[in-house]
Amino acid sequence: MGLPDSPKTADRVYANSIMDFKNRIKSDFRNNGQKWAVDVDIEADFPLADIEEGFMVFTNQEILRCFEPVIGRVLKLVRNQIVAVESQHKVLKVGTAVLLSRNGHRTKLTQYM
């Protein structure tokens, strides 16, 4: 990570990053190219770890990778349901599913398919 050899420092960076992801980034992420500054509670700069003035900056792509495993599992579940319906020779009505997040933002499921 480009941090000093102190496991305590790495643990603090990891814990603060996880907390900020859970409490802020996860609900506010829009895949719009935004960079995310996380207060990792470190006084020194560590350019190799992208830590400057106590903040570690994550790119949109780095945050998006956190969501990809869950999105992949959801898509697999949806595909399995489609296969199960088709295996029973039933007609599947195709439409657009809209998911509502806790903060009221709408996401069309067909965006991910």
C-alpha positions in Angstrom: 0.0 0.0 0.0 3.0 2.3 0.2 2.5 2.8 4.0 5.2 2.5 6.7 5.9 -1.0 8.0 3.6 -0.4 11.0 0.6 -2.8 10.9 -1.1 -0.3 13.2 -1.1 2.3 10.5 -2.4 -0.1 7.8 -5.1 -1.3 10.2 -6.2 2.3 10.9 -6.3 3.2 7.1 -8.3 0.0 6.4 -10.8 0.5 9.3 -11.4 4.2 8.4 -11.8 3.4 4.7 -14.3 0.6 5.4 -16.3 2.8 7.8 -16.5 5.7 5.3 -17.5 3.3 2.6 -20.4 1.9 4.7 -21.5 5.2 6.1 -21.1 7.5 3.1 -19.8 6.2 -0.2 -22.0 3.2 -0.6 -25.2 5.2 -0.5 -23.9 8.2 -2.5 -22.1 6.3 -5.3 -23.4 7.1 -8.7 -20.7 5.8 -11.1 -20.2 9.3 -12.4 -16.4 9.6 -12.3 -16.3 11.2 -8.9 -13.2 10.8 -6.8 -13.7 10.0 -3.1 -11.5 11.4 -0.3 -11.5 9.4 2.9 -10.1 10.8 6.1 -7.7 8.0 7.2 -6.5 9.8 10.4 -2.8 9.9 9.4 -0.7 13.0 9.9 2.0 12.3 7.3 1.7 12.1 3.5 2.3 8.8 1.8 2.1 9.5 -2.0 2.6 5.9 -2.9 -0.6 5.1 -1.0 -2.4 8.2 -2.4 -2.6 9.7 1.1 -2.1 13.5 1.3 -3.0 15.7 4.2 -4.6 12.8 6.1 -6.9 11.8 3.2 -6.7 8.8 0.9 -8.3 9.3 -2.5 -10.2 6.5 -4.3 -11.1 6.7 -7.9 -14.6 6.0 -9.4 -13.2 2.7 -10.8 -11.8 1.6 -7.4 -15.2 2.1 -5.8 -17.1 0.5 -8.6 -15.0 -2.7 -8.2 -16.5 -2.9 -4.6 -20.0 -3.2 -6.1 -19.2 -5.6 -9.0 -19.3 -8.9 -7.0 -22.8 -8.0 -5.6 -24.1 -6.9 -8.9 -22.8 -10.1 -10.5 -24.6 -12.3 -7.9 -27.8 -10.4 -8.4 -27.6 -10.8 -12.1 -26.9 -14.6 -11.6 -30.0 -14.9 -9.4 -32.1 -13.1 -12.0 -30.8 -15.3 -14.8 -31.5 -18.4 -12.8 -35.1 -17.3 -12.2 -35.5 -16.7 -15.9 -34.2 -20.2 -16.7 -36.5 -21.7 -14.1 -39.5 -20.0 -15.6 -38.6 -21.0 -19.1 -38.0 -24.6 -18.0 -41.6 -24.8 -16.9 -42.7 -23.7 -20.4 -44.2 -20.5 -19.0 -44.3 -17.2 -20.7 -42.0 -14.6 -19.2 -43.2 -11.0 -19.5 -40.3 -8.7 -20.2 -40.3 -5.3 -18.6 -38.0 -2.9 -16.8 -37.6 -3.5 -13.1 -36.9 -0.4 -11.1 -35.0 -0.7 -7.9 -35.4 1.9 -5.2 -32.5 2.6 -2.9 -32.8 3.7 0.7 -32.4 7.4 -0.3 -35.1 7.2 -3.0 -32.9 7.0 -6.1 -34.2 4.8 -8.9 -32.1 2.4 -10.8 -33.4 0.5 -13.8 -32.3 -3.2 -13.5 -32.0 -3.4 -17.3 -29.0 -1.0 -17.1 -27.0 -3.9 -15.8 -28.3 -6.7 -18.0 
